[in-house]
Amino acid sequence: MNIPKIGMRIFKTFIAVYLCFLIYLLRGEQGSPFYSTIAAILCMQPYVANSFKVAMNRTVGTFIGGLTGLALLIFERNFIPVGIPALQYFVVSLCIIPLIYFTVTIKKQSASYITCVVFLSVAVTHGADVNPLIFAVDRILDTLIGIFVSLGVNAFHLPRRKNRKILFVTNLDGSLLNSSGEISSYSRIRLNTMMKQGALVTIATTRSVETLLPLLEGIEMRLPIIIMNGAVRYDLKKRTYLACKKMNHETAETIIDVFAKRKLNCFTTTIINDVLHVYYDELINPVEELIYHSKKRLPEQSYVCGDLPKDQEVLSIMAVDQLETILALKTEIEKLNIAVDVNIECYPDEAHSGYYFIEITSIQASVKNAIIEMKKQYAISQVVAFGNMERNQEMMNAADYAYVVKNAADELQDMEPAMIGTNDSDIVVKTIARHFYIKLLANKK
């Protein structure tokens, strides 16, 4: 069982709460530290940018709740008889409806909670002999102190040297993703923080966009990611495909004919108007059926049963079948005149025992070429790569310094790269942080 460590957000919350108590002492014990500390805890956020937004929203909520509470105190003292607490509590509770509705109306939904907290702190906890105006102002001030102490603590950080000329390239499955197939909350927050400070991080994966987007939701990638085995780079912010390495129409048709003669299906991927279009024929085996039905309704990809349009260039041709069939296809394609113009890769289908993929792309489509181009584009001094499977060898060879996780395939470990922890320990992101903030690397070559 892995016991989680105390994160920076927890430690910053402790500092903010303690500062609220110190401010209370410096004020001569005026007001109440309880409301300041509650506001500080509520406003502490993982990211500084979020803290500013939350602070502004909750400042608005504080004034709305405080002023509404003041109005209710004045109303109670003039119109609600003393000694009927049930009536008083009914009126207080009734006020929650317009308060929440108002924050929703002005599009400050995140302020609803603090609005109600401040309102109740004024309307319920007041003393009968206290001046309503002074009491309400104290509660508003207490809450504002907590909000801005939290904002200040979250925004403060010690200056640290940052290595903004290192390109960090990581595999996704088995490296950045944990054994549950997710990027942990720690890794997401840490990655976003570093990238906002200038860290150059990208992902190299055989996955296509429709399976990537759910995994990378909430991660603010600054650089395009390398997908489809280097055939294309994808800008997550602009949702557009970049640097596409395509094979020409004639080459693609020659390869498709090999499948047709054997009465086998293949999935031919193209890009039309920034949308992936996948052309296929009759689905032959159950794995093809599963692939098709799992992806056909995804908005980022359009499946078309029919022939490849005339003169349409192709990103990749992929098929899945038993190993014997895949190897026979590979051998036949390698005998063609156009074989020098393409990359042919075969690899097992991890999800379906006994089945293998064959993927054909342009000879220019490779992770190595994508890394070389990114080095030039972003004036990179060094490349650090992280991987876990045999298919990552090309990426490792293109890097100045390579790491593999402990759960890496034996073939990759035989390259004798530096070994780090498992993918369940956030080790990739932790190692990126170590080099981004601290250590300049010496080339391995």
N, C-alpha and C positions, 0 to 999 in steps of 0.2 A: 504493500500500500504506500503510495507516494503522498507524503504530507505537504500541502502547498506552503510556500514561503510567504512571509509577511511582505506584501507588495508595497510599492512606493505610495500608492494612493492611500493605503491604511496609515502609513507613517506620516504622510502630509496631513491627514485628518487629525491625527494626534496633535501635531504642531499647531494646527488652526484652532483646535479646542482649547489648548493651553494658552494660546495668545489671547483668546476671548476672555479667559479668566484673569489674565494679567491686566487687560484693558479695564475690566471691571474694577480691579483694585486701584488702578491709576485714576479712575473716575471718582474715587472716594466712595466706592460701593454703592453708587447710584445705579438705578435700573436693575436688571436681573440677568446674570450670565447664562441662565437656562435658555432663554430665547436666542441669545447670540450663538451659543454652542450648537443648538438644534439647527439653526440656519447654516452654520459652517459645515456641519455634517451633510446636510441636504444638498449643498452647492458644490461639494468637492467632486471633480470630474476627472476622467482619465486623461483628457487632452486639454491644453491651455485654451485652444480656440473654443472648445465646448464650454469652458468655465466662463468666458466673457459672455457668451450667449445666454447661459443659464443665469449668470449674475444680473444681466439686464432684465431678463424676463421676471426674475424673482424680486427685483427691486420694484418693478411695476406692480407685481402682486402684493408686495408689502404695503405699498401706499393704498392700493384698492382695499385690502383687508383692514388696514388700520383705520382709514377714514370711514369705512362702513361700520366698523366696530364703534367708533366714536359717535357716529350718528345714532346707532342703536342705543348706546348708553344714555344719550340725551333724551331719546324717545321713551325709554323705560322710566326714567326719573320723572317724566312729566305725564305719562299716560297709562303705565301699568301699575296696578296697585301693589304695594309692598305686602309680602307674606303669601304670595301665590306663585311659588317657584315653578309649578307645572306650566303655568301660562308663560312665564319668562323663558323657560327652556323650549317651549313650542315656538315662540317668536324667533329665538336664536337659531333653532334648527331650520325654520322656514327660510331664513335669510341665506342659507347655504345654496338654495336653488338658484336665485338670481346671481349670486356671486360666481358660481361655476359657469352658468350660462353666459354671463358677461365676458369672462376670460376666453371662452370659446368663440364668442362673437367677434372679439378684437384679435383673434388668432394668437392668443397667449395661453394655449392649453397647458403648457408646461408650468405655468405660473399658478394654476388652479390650486395645487396643494398648499403652497406657501401662502396664498391668499386666504384660504380657509384657516390655516394655522394661526396667522396673525389676527384674523377676525375673531376667532375663538379665544385667543389669548387676551384680547381686549374685552370682549363681550362677557366672558365667563369668569375670568380670574380677578376681576377688579374688586376693590374694596368699596363698601358703601359710602365711606367718608372721604374717598379720594376724588380729587378734581378730575372729571372725565377727560378734559383736554390734556392735562399733564400726564395722566396715565396712558392715554393713547399715543402721545408723542414718545414717551419712554419705551413703549413696546415696539413702535416703528424704529426708533433709534437702535434698540437692542438687536433687532433683526437685521438691520442694515450693517451693523458692525460685523455680525457673523458672516453675512454675504461677502463683504469686501475683504475681510480677513482671509476667507477661503480663497477668494480670487487672487489675492496677493501671494499667499503661500503656494498656490498651484503654478503661478506665473514665474516664481523665483526659481532659478537654477544656477548652480556654480558654472563658471565658464569652463568648457572642456574642448580640447583639440579634436577636430573632426577631419576624417580622411575622406574628402569629397571627390577624390580622383580614383577611387577603387570601385570597380563594377562587381557587385555580388550577384552571381547567377546560381539559382538553386533549382533542383528538380522538385516536383510537387509530391507525387505519390511516394510514400515511404520515407520522405525527407522532411519537407515542410509540413505535410499532413501527418497527423498522428495515426495510431493504429485504428482509430475510429473513423478515419477518413475526413478529419476536420482540422482546421487551423485553430489552435487553442486561443482563448481570450487573451492570455498573456502575450502570445506571439502577435496577435492582431494589434494590440495596443502598442507593443514595443516597436513593431514594424512601422506603424503609422507615425509614431513619435520620431523615429530616426529619419524616415523619408521626408517629413516636414522640415527636418534640420539639414537636409541635403544629401542623405544617403542614396546612392544609386543602386537600386535593387531591382532585379528582374527575375522572371520565372521561365524556365525552359521545360516544355512538356509536349508529349505526343497528343495530349487532349485537344479537342476543338472547343470553340467558344461556348457552345451551349452547355457543356458540362463544367466549364470553368467558372462561369459567372456566379452560380450559387455558392461555390467554394470561396470565392474572393470577395463576396459581398461585405462592404464596410471597410475594405482595405484600399487606401488611397494610393494606388500605384502611379508613380511619376513617370516611369519609363514604360515603353511598350513591352509586352511579354512575348516570348518566342513560343509559337505553338505549331502543331502539326509537324513536329520533327524538323523545324527550321524552315518550312516552306513559306511561312508568313509570320509577320509580327502584328500584334493587335494592340491598339490604343484603347484601354478600358474607359478612359474619360470621354473620348470623342466617339467611342463605339465604331471604330473604323479600322480597316485592314491596311497594313503598311508593308512595303518591301516584299511584295509577293513574288515568289520564284516559281514561275509557271513553265510547264512543258507545252510545246506547240500542239496544235490540233492534230496534225498528221501523226506525230509521235503517240499521242493519246489514242487515236483510232487504231493504230497498229497493235498497241497493247490490248485494247478492248477486244479486238478480233481474236486474240489468243484465248480469251475467256469464252467468247461466243462459239468458237470451234469445239471447245470442250463442253459446251452447253452449261457453263458456269456463270454465276452472277458476279458482278463487281460494282462497288459504289464509287462513282466518279464525281469528284468534288470540284466545283468551280465557284467563282465569285461574280455575281451580277448585281450591280447597284448596292454594293456593300453588304450583300446578304449571301451566305453560303447556299448554293444549290447543289443537291446531290442527286445524280441520275443513276437509275438502277433498272435492271430488267426483272425477270421472274425470280422471286426469292426461293432458293433451293433448299437450304438446311435450316434447322430450328434456331441456330444462333443468329443467322441473318434476320430471321423473323423477329427475334428479341431486340436486336439492335434497331431495326426499323420502327417497331412499335414503341420503343422507349424514347425515340427522338423525333418522330414524325410531326408532333404537334408543338415542338419547341419554336418560339418566335425567331430565334437567331438562325434557323436553318430550314430550308425548304426541300423536301424530298419529292422528286419527279420521276414517275415511272415512264420511261421513254428514252429515245436516243439522244446523245449529246448534240446540242445545236451546232450547226455548221460554223466552222472557223472559231469556235469557242476554245480558248486556252484552258488548261487544266492544272489545278494545284496538286491533286493526288488521286491515285487509283488504289482502292483498298478492297480486299476480299478476306473472308474468314472460312476455313474449312479444316478437314483433317490434315495432319502433318504430311502424309504421303502426297495428297493432292497439292498442297501448298509448295512443296519442294519440286514437284513436277512442273508447276507453273513457273517457278523461279528459273529452273533449268531452261525451259523453252524460251522465256523472255531474254535470258542472257545470250542466247544464240542469235537474236535478231540484230540487224544492223544498227538499230536505234539504241541498243543497250548501252552504248558509251555516253548517251545523253541523259541517262536516268540513274537514280539510286534505287536499289531494291533491298528491302529489309524484311526479314521474317522474324516473328517473335510470338511466344505463347500467349494465348488468351487466358489470363489469370482467373477469370470468372467462370470459365467453362473448360473443364478438364478434357484434354485430347484435341482441342481446337487450337489453331494457330492463325495469325494474321499474316498477310503479305501486303506491304505498302510500297507503292512506286511513286517517286517524286522526281522533279527535275534534278539534274546533277548539281545545279547551283543551290539546291535546297538542303541546307545542313545547319545544325546548331553551331558548328564551328564557324561557318561563314557569317552567320548572324552575329555572333560575338565579335568577330573581327570588324564587321561593319559598325557595330555599336561602339567599339573602342575608338574608331576614327571619328564618328559623329559626336561623341561626348568627351573627346580628348581624355580618354581613360589612361591612367598610368599602369594599373595592374588589374588583373581579373582573378577573383576568388570564386571557386565553384564548389557546390555541394551536391552529392549524389548518393544513390543507393543501389542502382541496378546496372547490369552489363551494358545496357543501351546508353548509359551516361558517359561511357568511355570517351566519346568524341568531345563532349563538353569538358571533361577533365583534361584532355590533351590540349584543348584550346586555352586553358587557364594558366596563369602564372603560379597559382597555388591551389591545391585541391584537397577537399575533405570528404570523407565518407562516414556515414553514420554506422553504428555498430551492427545494425540490422541489414547491412548491405549484402548484396550477392557476393559469393566467393570469388567470381571472376573479377569483380571490381576491386576487391581487397588484394588480389594478386598484383595489382598495379603499385601497391605499397604507398598509397596516399596517406595523409595524416588521418588518424582515427579519432572520432569524437563519440559522444554518447548516442543514445537511441532517439528515434523520432518522437518518442513519448515524453521526452524531457525538455522540449523546446530548444534543443541544443543548436539547431541551425540559426535561429534568431539570436540566441545568446552569443554564438561565435561571431555573427555579423556585428553585434553590438561591441564585442571586445575589440575588433579590428577597426570599426568605424570611429570609436571614441579614443582608442589608446594606441594600438600597436601598428606601426608601419611594417609591411611585409618585405622580406627579401625574396627575390625571384627564385623559383625552384629550378630554373633552367640556367 
